[in-house]
Amino acid sequence: MSAVEHPVPTPDVARQVFGDQVDRAAEFVSLLVERGVARGVIGPREIDRLWDRHLFNSAVLSELIPNGARVIDVGSGGGFPGIPLAIARPDVDVVLLEPMARRIDWLHEVVDRLELSKVTVVRGRAEEKATRKEVGAADVVTARAVAPLGKLARWCLPLVQPDGVLLALKGDSAAEEIERDAALIRSAGGIDPAGVRCGEGVVERPTTVVCVRKGARVDRSQGQFGRRRP
């Protein structure tokens, strides 16, 4: 991985989020600044909030990922949350699933540049049977800004292993979506949808995540799903 000048300063908290992978995270920010806008994977107004709104928002999801898990990131787009998650958690295998060719090209470039050896890029849609056969199933499926929760459950839960989990990154609408789409989630095989917040006490803006189990009820006494022990 080549060293480059980082035009966006690296916040102090980045080391707490990314640990010894912080330089790789900064390299990703540089790629987004240098090429991401021109490639149409991120808007020009996002440059000043790349760390907070995009990298931290994605990487704190690692709190909910079990050690050594296999993760499928549905609708990766510019690489969120899959790329920051893969950087923060080099023990995790990540599949970036994206239907658009130009974004697939971008994801391949990023994975190669950052030398993310445990990341695979696949072109396809979660709802397509051929894609499901190709990517298989995962312990965790993630999605950020892809679709409403009910539709997301129908698309993504077939990719989740029994007793695995769908982690949908949501904003203030999380509780409303859980209530509104409860029947759709159940019909798709989801159990006990619950909203949790990741990154509290670490980042300024914690991430709201809706966790939907598949095949087993959440043991409420154990707290959030799969929280990694320090």
For each residue, the residues with C-beta under 8 A, 3 or more apart:
1: 24 27 113 114 115
2: 113
3:
4: 27 30
5: 30
6: 9 10 26 27 29 30
7: 30 33 34
8: 29 30 33 47 48 50 51
9: 6
10: 6 14 22 25 26 29 51
11: 14 51 52
12: 15 16
13: 16 17 56 202 203
14: 10 11 17 18 22 25 26 51 55 56
15: 12 18 19 22
16: 12 13 19 202
17: 13 14 22 25 55 56 59 60 88 199 202 203
18: 14 15 21 22 24 25 59 84 87 88
19: 15 16 22 88
20:
21: 18 24 25 87 88 90
22: 10 14 15 17 18 19 25 26
23: 26 27
24: 1 18 21 27 28 87 114
25: 10 14 17 18 21 22 28 29 55 59 84 87 88
26: 6 10 14 22 23 29 30
27: 1 4 6 23 24 30 31 113 114
28: 24 25 31 32 55 79 83 84 87 110 114
29: 6 8 10 25 26 32 33 50 51 55
30: 4 5 6 7 8 26 27 33 34
31: 27 28 34 35 36 109 110 113 114
32: 28 29 35 36 37 41 42 47 50 54 78
33: 7 8 29 30 36 37 47 50
34: 7 30 31
35: 31 32 38 39 106 109
36: 31 32 33 39 41 42 78 106
37: 32 33 40 42 43 44 47
38: 35
39: 35 36 102 106
40: 37 102
41: 32 36 77 78 79 103 106
42: 32 36 37 46 47 50 54 78
43: 37 46
44: 37 47
45: 48
46: 42 43 49 50 53 54
47: 8 32 33 37 42 44 50
48: 8 45
49: 46 52 53 54
50: 8 29 32 33 42 46 47 53 54 55
51: 8 10 11 14 29 54 55 56
52: 11 49 55 56 57 203 204 205
53: 46 49 50 56 57 205
54: 32 42 46 49 50 51 57 58 78 80 84
55: 14 17 25 28 29 50 51 52 58 59 84
56: 13 14 17 51 52 53 59 60 84 199 203 205 207
57: 52 53 54 60 80 81 144 169 205 207
58: 54 55 61 80 81 82 83 84 85 144 169 207
59: 17 18 25 55 56 62 81 84 85 87 88
60: 17 56 57 63 198 199 202 203 206 207
61: 58 64 65 81 85 142 167 169 198 207 209
62: 59 65 85 88 89 92 228
63: 60 198 199 224 227 228
64: 61 140 165 167 196 198 209 211 224 225 226 227
65: 61 62 69 71 85 89 92 140 226 228
66: 69 139 140 226 228
67: 91 228
68: 91 92
69: 65 66 92 93 138 139 140 226
70: 92 93 95 138 139 140
71: 65 82 85 92 93 94 95 138 139 140 141 142
72: 94 95 97 126 135 138 140 141 142 159
73: 76 81 82 85 94 95 96 97 141 142 143
74: 97 126 141 142 143 146 152 155 156 159
75: 97 98 99 126 143 144 145 146
76: 73 79 80 82 83 96 97 98 103 107 121
77: 41 80 98 103 144 145
78: 32 36 41 42 54 103 106
79: 28 41 76 82 83 84 96 106 107 110
80: 54 57 58 76 77 83 84 144
81: 57 58 59 61 73 84 85 142 144 169
82: 58 71 73 76 79 85 86 94 96 119 142
83: 28 58 76 79 80 86 87 96 107 110 111 114 116 119
84: 18 25 28 54 55 56 58 59 79 80 81 87 88
85: 58 59 61 62 65 71 73 81 82 88 89 92 94 142
86: 82 83 89 90 92 94 116 118 119
87: 18 21 24 25 28 59 83 84 90 114 116
88: 17 18 19 21 25 59 62 84 85
89: 62 65 85 86 92
90: 21 86 87 118
91: 67 68
92: 62 65 68 69 70 71 85 86 89 118
93: 69 70 71 118 119 120
94: 71 72 73 82 85 86 116 118 119 120
95: 70 71 72 73 119 120 121 122 135 138
96: 73 76 79 82 83 107 111 119 120 121 122
97: 72 73 74 75 76 122 124 125 126 131 135
98: 75 76 77 103 104 107 121 122 123 124
99: 75 123 124 125
100: 103 104
101: 104 105 123
102: 39 40 105 106
103: 41 76 77 78 98 100 106 107
104: 98 100 101 107 108 121 123
105: 101 102 108 109
106: 35 36 39 41 78 79 102 103 109 110
107: 76 79 83 96 98 103 104 110 111 121
108: 104 105 111 112 121
109: 31 35 105 106 112 113
110: 28 31 79 83 106 107 113 114 116
111: 83 96 107 108 114 116 119 121
112: 108 109 115
113: 1 2 27 31 109 110
114: 1 24 27 28 31 83 87 110 111
115: 1 112
116: 83 86 87 94 110 111 119
117:
118: 86 90 92 93 94
119: 82 83 86 93 94 95 96 111 116
120: 93 94 95 96
121: 76 95 96 98 104 107 108 111
122: 95 96 97 98 131 134 135
123: 98 99 101 104
124: 97 98 99 128 130 131 134 135
125: 97 99 128 131 155
126: 72 74 75 97 131 132 141 155 156 158 159
127: 131 154 155
128: 124 125 131 132
129: 132 133
130: 124 133 134
131: 97 122 124 125 126 127 128 134 135
132: 126 128 129 135 136 158 159
133: 129 130 136
134: 122 124 130 131
135: 72 95 97 122 124 131 132 138 159
136: 132 133 159
137: 159 160 161 164
138: 69 70 71 72 95 135 141 159 160 161 164
139: 66 69 70 71 160 161 164 165
140: 64 65 66 69 70 71 72 160 164 165 166 167 226
141: 71 72 73 74 126 138 156 157 159 160 164 165 166 167
142: 61 71 72 73 74 81 82 85 166 167 168 169
143: 73 74 75 146 147 152 156 166 167 168 169
144: 57 58 75 77 80 81 168 169
145: 75 77 169
146: 74 75 143 152 168
147: 143 151 152 155
148: 151 152 177 181
149: 152 153 168 170 177 178 180 181 184 185 193 210 212
150: 153 154 177 180 181 183 184 185 188
151: 147 148 154 155 184
152: 74 143 146 147 148 149 155 156 166 168
153: 149 150 156 157 166 181 184 185 188 189 190 212
154: 127 150 151 157 184 187 188
155: 74 125 126 127 147 151 152 158
156: 74 126 141 143 152 153 159 160 166 168
157: 141 153 154 160 166 188 189 190 212 214
158: 126 132 155 189
159: 72 74 126 132 135 136 137 138 141 156
160: 137 138 139 140 141 156 157 164 165 166 214
161: 137 138 139 164 214
162: 214 215 216
163: 213 214 215 216
164: 137 138 139 140 141 160 161 213 214 215
165: 64 139 140 141 160 211 212 213 214 225 226
166: 140 141 142 143 152 153 156 157 160 190 210 211 212 214
167: 61 64 140 141 142 143 209 210 211
168: 142 143 144 146 149 152 156 209 210 212
169: 57 58 61 81 142 143 144 145 207 208 209
170: 149 173 174 177 195 208 209 210
171: 174 208
172: 208
173: 170 176 177
174: 170 171 177 178 195 208 209 210
175: 178 179 195
176: 173 179 180
177: 148 149 150 170 173 174 180 181 210
178: 149 174 175 181 182 185 193 194 195 210
179: 175 176 182
180: 149 150 176 177
181: 148 149 150 153 177 178 184 185
182: 178 179 185 186 193
183: 150 186 187
184: 149 150 151 153 154 181 187 188
185: 149 150 153 178 181 182 188 190 193 212
186: 182 183 189 190 191
187: 154 183 184
188: 150 153 154 157 184 185
189: 153 157 158 186 214 215
190: 153 157 166 185 186 193 212 213 214
191: 186 212 213 214 215 216 217 218
192: 212 213 217 218
193: 149 178 182 185 190 210 211 212
194: 178 210 211 218
195: 170 174 175 178 208 209 210 211
196: 64 208 209 211 224 225
197: 200 206 207 208 209
198: 60 61 63 64 206 207 209
199: 17 56 60 63 202 203 205 206 207
200: 197 206
201:
202: 13 16 17 60 199 206
203: 13 17 52 56 60 199 206 207
204: 52
205: 52 53 56 57 199
206: 60 197 198 199 200 202 203
207: 56 57 58 60 61 169 197 198 199 203
208: 169 170 171 172 174 195 196 197
209: 61 64 167 168 169 170 174 195 196 197 198
210: 149 166 167 168 170 174 177 178 193 194 195
211: 64 165 166 167 193 194 195 196 218 224 225
212: 149 153 157 165 166 168 185 190 191 192 193
213: 163 164 165 190 191 192 216 217 218 225
214: 157 160 161 162 163 164 165 166 189 190 191
215: 162 163 164 189 191
216: 162 163 191 213
217: 191 192 213
218: 191 192 194 211 213 222 225
219: 222
220: 223
221:
222: 218 219
223: 220 227
224: 63 64 196 211 227
225: 64 165 196 211 213 218
226: 64 65 66 69 140 165
227: 63 64 223 224
228: 62 63 65 66 67
229:
230:
